[in-house]
Every structure is written in structure tokens, then in C-alpha cells.
Amino acid sequence: MKKISLAVAAVVALSTSSVLAAGHHWGYSGEGAPEHWAELNPAFETCAKGVNQSPVNLRGFVEAELAPLDFNYTGLATEIENNGHTIQVHYAAGSTLKAAGKTFILKQFHFHSPSENQINGEHFPMEAHFVHADYQGNLAVVAVMFKVGDENKALKKLWRQMPGEEGKIGLASQVKAEELMPEDREYYRFNGSLTTPPCSEGVVWMVLKQPVSLSEAQLKQFTTVMGQPNNRPVQAVNARPILQ
């Protein structure tokens, strides 16, 4: 069996909260809030020292000939988990994405409200992250923004099975990841990091330009279960180009 990096382990098992010496977990408020992540555990120092951190405010775009994203999502969601940080959906093995000259395997997808990334300074009500890894441990995340509007049929199936308590896992059958994506797959691309500890860098980010809709009731169901916003604040872009 191939070894997996700390970054891959973090995205595959995002449900595992790191227990800290002071008895706290990382989170989104109080002593475990994002501004304190690097202080909580030496393994999290990149959260403060990294120069290519995510999320970001996407603006000042650089025109580039980005190759179309080649999705080959053949499987279905298997489980839906409330891990206390997000609602995470585990996915059957075998679904792939070809992007940035590599083939990545879809591991899971999860949600943040409000959105973590911004586009031209605008937050969206919710953002989904489709997390992929290749066999060398390189990571790629496809981000999809949600706006309030019509009910989302795929979310309806997922939310029907959403666990209301932390640590609970339910079945998530008959849901395809692509059902949560817009028809138009044009995207922005930048190099970044995980948006949760250990904030590992070297992650390829692809943010789809076209948002999809969810209803006000669907948004409220998610935010009620989470109990608080679960987005990391935007980080400095520094010298990184945002390609489109």
C-alpha cells in the first residue's frame, strides 16, 4: 500500500479533529478559531507561515488558455457525515478528474457557509469543495458556489439524510457528485492550500465561475445543523496569479 501524505490524510479523514495539548480542537470560533490554528499544534504552523494559503478573494485575473476540466465521475455518494466542522459526503472509489495535466481521484466533498473563497469581493451563501488526490499525493479541489434561488434537487436528496448531530453518519445513496455542479464548467485556477488544519500547500484550486442554486430552506437547514459559520477568512494572495 502506498503511503499517503499528511495533506491527503487530512482531506480523506477531515472528520478527525486534532486534540490539542490544551484540550481544545480547531474550529471556527473561540480559542480554536482560524486566527489561533497555528498556535494550537506544531503541525498547524503552515496556517500562519504559509504564503500560498486558501481561501482567497479571486480578482485581478490573468488571461490563460485553461484546458477544459475532464470529469469522469462514475460512482455515487456512499455516506454523509456530520463531523462537527462540516457536512462531508464520502464517495465511491473510481471517479476521476483530469486537470492541470494530471488525473485525480475524487475522495469526498463537503460544504461551507458562507463561502470561503470570494469572487471580486463577493461572498456566496454556500460553497462546496470536491476534494481529489492523485497517486503521488497531490491534491486538487473543485469549488462550486451556491446562490439562493430554486430548490436544489441533489441537495434535497442529501439533506434528507443529513445527520443533525456531530459524529453521526448516514447513508447518502443515489446522489451523483456532478448533479451538484453547473452545466458551464468554466473556471478560475490558482495554487493554494487546504482551508482547514494542517493548511498544507501545493493544492490546485479550480473555482467554477457559474454558481448553482439552493433554496432558503436548504441553506437554513445546513446553517442550523452547523450552528455557526464554518468558513476560514480569505488569505493574502501575495504573488500568486489567478488564472481564467
C-alpha positions as CSV (number, residue, x, y, z in Angstrom):
1,M,0.0,0.0,0.0
2,K,1.3,3.5,-0.9
3,K,1.9,5.9,1.9
4,I,-0.3,9.0,1.9
5,S,0.8,12.4,2.9
6,L,-0.5,14.4,5.9
7,A,-2.4,16.6,3.5
8,V,-4.2,13.6,1.9
9,A,-4.9,12.1,5.2
10,A,-6.4,15.4,6.3
11,V,-8.8,15.6,3.3
12,V,-9.7,11.9,3.3
13,A,-10.4,12.0,7.1
14,L,-11.4,15.6,7.6
15,S,-13.8,14.2,10.3
16,T,-10.9,13.7,12.6
17,S,-10.5,16.7,14.9
18,S,-7.0,17.2,16.2
19,V,-6.9,17.0,20.0
20,L,-4.6,19.8,21.3
21,A,-2.3,19.9,24.3
22,A,-4.6,22.5,25.9
23,G,-7.6,20.2,25.4
24,H,-9.1,22.2,22.6
25,H,-10.0,21.3,19.0
26,W,-9.5,23.5,16.0
27,G,-12.8,25.1,14.9
28,Y,-14.2,28.4,13.8
29,S,-14.7,30.3,17.0
30,G,-13.2,31.0,20.4
31,E,-9.8,29.5,21.3
32,G,-9.9,27.1,18.3
33,A,-10.8,29.9,15.7
34,P,-8.8,30.2,12.5
35,E,-6.6,33.0,13.8
36,H,-5.3,30.6,16.5
37,W,-4.9,27.4,14.4
38,A,-1.1,27.8,14.2
39,E,-0.8,28.2,17.9
40,L,-2.8,25.0,18.7
41,N,-0.4,22.4,17.3
42,P,3.1,22.5,15.8
43,A,1.7,20.5,12.8
44,F,-0.5,23.5,12.0
45,E,2.3,26.1,11.7
46,T,1.7,26.5,7.9
47,C,-1.7,28.0,8.7
48,A,0.3,31.1,9.8
49,K,3.6,30.8,8.0
50,G,2.3,29.7,4.6
51,V,2.5,32.1,1.7
52,N,0.0,30.3,-0.6
53,Q,-2.9,29.9,1.7
54,S,-6.6,29.4,0.9
55,P,-9.3,30.7,0.6
56,V,-8.7,33.9,-1.4
57,N,-10.6,36.7,-2.9
58,L,-10.4,36.0,-6.6
59,R,-9.8,39.1,-8.6
60,G,-7.2,40.7,-10.9
61,F,-7.5,37.8,-13.2
62,V,-4.7,36.7,-15.6
63,E,-6.0,35.5,-19.0
64,A,-4.8,32.0,-19.8
65,E,-5.7,29.1,-22.0
66,L,-7.0,26.7,-19.3
67,A,-7.8,23.3,-20.6
68,P,-11.4,22.1,-20.0
69,L,-11.9,20.1,-16.9
70,D,-12.4,16.4,-17.8
71,F,-14.8,14.8,-15.3
72,N,-15.3,11.0,-15.2
73,Y,-17.5,10.7,-12.2
74,T,-18.8,7.1,-12.4
75,G,-19.7,6.4,-8.8
76,L,-22.2,7.5,-6.2
77,A,-22.1,9.1,-2.8
78,T,-21.9,6.4,-0.1
79,E,-22.2,8.2,3.3
80,I,-23.0,11.6,4.6
81,E,-21.2,12.6,7.9
82,N,-21.6,15.4,10.4
83,N,-18.0,15.8,11.6
84,G,-18.6,18.9,13.6
85,H,-16.7,21.1,11.1
86,T,-18.8,20.5,8.1
87,I,-21.2,18.1,6.4
88,Q,-19.0,15.7,4.4
89,V,-20.1,13.3,1.7
90,H,-17.9,10.2,1.1
91,Y,-17.7,8.9,-2.4
92,A,-17.3,5.5,-4.1
93,A,-13.8,4.8,-5.4
94,G,-13.0,5.2,-9.1
95,S,-14.3,8.7,-10.1
96,T,-11.7,10.8,-11.7
97,L,-10.9,14.3,-12.8
98,K,-8.2,15.2,-15.4
99,A,-6.9,18.7,-14.8
100,A,-3.6,20.5,-14.8
101,G,-2.0,17.7,-16.7
102,K,-2.8,15.1,-14.0
103,T,-5.5,12.6,-13.1
104,F,-7.0,13.0,-9.7
105,I,-9.4,10.7,-7.8
106,L,-12.5,12.1,-6.1
107,K,-12.3,11.4,-2.4
108,Q,-15.1,13.4,-0.8
109,F,-17.0,16.7,-1.0
110,H,-18.2,19.0,1.8
111,F,-19.8,22.3,2.4
112,H,-19.0,25.8,3.9
113,S,-21.4,28.6,4.7
114,P,-20.8,31.3,3.9
115,S,-18.4,30.6,1.0
116,E,-14.8,30.5,1.8
117,N,-13.5,31.9,-1.4
118,Q,-14.8,35.3,-2.7
119,I,-15.2,36.4,-6.3
120,N,-14.4,40.1,-6.8
121,G,-15.1,40.6,-3.1
122,E,-18.4,38.8,-3.1
123,H,-19.3,36.0,-0.6
124,F,-21.8,33.4,-1.6
125,P,-24.3,31.8,0.8
126,M,-22.6,28.4,0.5
127,E,-19.6,26.7,-1.2
128,A,-19.0,23.0,-2.0
129,H,-15.5,21.6,-2.2
130,F,-14.9,18.5,-4.3
131,V,-11.6,17.1,-3.0
132,H,-9.3,15.0,-5.2
133,A,-5.9,13.3,-4.8
134,D,-3.6,11.7,-7.3
135,Y,-1.5,8.6,-6.6
136,Q,1.5,10.8,-5.7
137,G,-0.5,12.7,-3.0
138,N,-1.0,15.9,-5.0
139,L,-4.4,17.5,-4.2
140,A,-6.9,19.3,-6.4
141,V,-10.1,21.0,-5.2
142,V,-13.1,21.9,-7.4
143,A,-15.2,24.6,-5.7
144,V,-18.8,25.3,-6.6
145,M,-20.6,28.4,-5.4
146,F,-24.3,28.4,-4.3
147,K,-26.8,31.2,-4.5
148,V,-30.3,31.4,-3.0
149,G,-33.0,30.6,-5.6
150,D,-34.7,27.4,-6.7
151,E,-34.5,24.3,-4.6
152,N,-31.5,22.1,-5.5
153,K,-32.7,18.5,-6.3
154,A,-29.4,16.9,-5.5
155,L,-29.1,18.7,-2.2
156,K,-32.7,17.7,-1.4
157,K,-31.6,14.0,-1.5
158,L,-28.5,14.7,0.6
159,W,-30.1,16.9,3.2
160,R,-32.9,14.4,3.7
161,Q,-30.1,12.1,5.1
162,M,-28.1,14.8,6.8
163,P,-27.1,13.8,10.4
164,G,-28.2,16.5,12.9
165,E,-25.5,15.6,15.5
166,E,-21.8,15.7,15.4
167,G,-20.2,12.3,14.9
168,K,-23.2,10.8,13.2
169,I,-23.0,9.1,9.7
170,G,-25.9,8.3,7.4
171,L,-26.3,6.7,4.0
172,A,-26.2,9.0,1.0
173,S,-27.3,6.7,-1.8
174,Q,-28.3,7.7,-5.3
175,V,-26.5,11.0,-5.3
176,K,-24.0,11.8,-8.1
177,A,-21.4,14.5,-7.5
178,E,-21.9,16.0,-10.9
179,E,-25.6,16.7,-10.0
180,L,-24.2,19.5,-7.7
181,M,-22.2,21.2,-10.5
182,P,-23.3,23.7,-13.1
183,E,-23.5,22.8,-16.8
184,D,-21.0,25.5,-17.6
185,R,-17.6,24.3,-16.2
186,E,-15.5,27.4,-17.0
187,Y,-13.3,28.1,-14.0
188,Y,-10.7,30.1,-12.3
189,R,-7.4,28.4,-11.2
190,F,-4.9,29.2,-8.5
191,N,-2.4,27.4,-6.3
192,G,-3.4,27.3,-2.7
193,S,-3.8,25.2,0.4
194,L,-6.2,23.2,2.5
195,T,-8.6,25.6,4.2
196,T,-8.5,23.5,7.4
197,P,-5.6,22.4,9.5
198,P,-2.9,21.5,8.7
199,C,-3.3,24.1,5.9
200,S,-0.9,22.1,3.7
201,E,0.0,24.0,0.5
202,G,0.5,22.7,-3.1
203,V,-3.2,22.3,-3.7
204,V,-4.6,23.1,-7.1
205,W,-7.8,25.1,-6.8
206,M,-10.4,25.3,-9.6
207,V,-13.4,27.5,-8.8
208,L,-16.2,27.2,-11.2
209,K,-17.5,30.5,-12.5
210,Q,-21.2,29.7,-12.7
211,P,-23.0,29.2,-9.3
212,V,-25.8,26.7,-8.7
213,S,-28.9,27.4,-6.7
214,L,-30.3,26.2,-3.4
215,S,-33.4,27.3,-1.6
216,E,-33.5,29.5,1.5
217,A,-34.9,26.5,3.4
218,Q,-32.0,24.3,2.3
219,L,-29.5,26.9,3.3
220,K,-31.2,27.3,6.7
221,Q,-31.1,23.5,7.3
222,F,-27.3,23.5,6.8
223,T,-26.6,26.5,8.9
224,T,-28.9,25.3,11.7
225,V,-27.1,22.0,11.9
226,M,-23.7,23.6,11.8
227,G,-24.7,26.2,14.5
228,Q,-22.2,28.8,13.3
229,P,-20.3,29.9,10.2
230,N,-17.7,27.3,9.1
231,N,-15.6,29.4,6.7
232,R,-12.0,30.3,7.1
233,P,-11.4,34.0,6.3
234,V,-9.7,34.9,3.0
235,Q,-6.0,34.9,3.0
236,A,-3.4,37.1,1.2
237,V,-3.0,36.3,-2.5
238,N,0.7,37.5,-2.4
239,A,2.4,36.9,-5.7
240,R,0.0,34.2,-7.0
241,P,-1.7,34.7,-10.3
242,I,-5.5,33.9,-10.5
243,L,-5.9,32.4,-13.9
244,Q,-9.1,32.4,-16.0
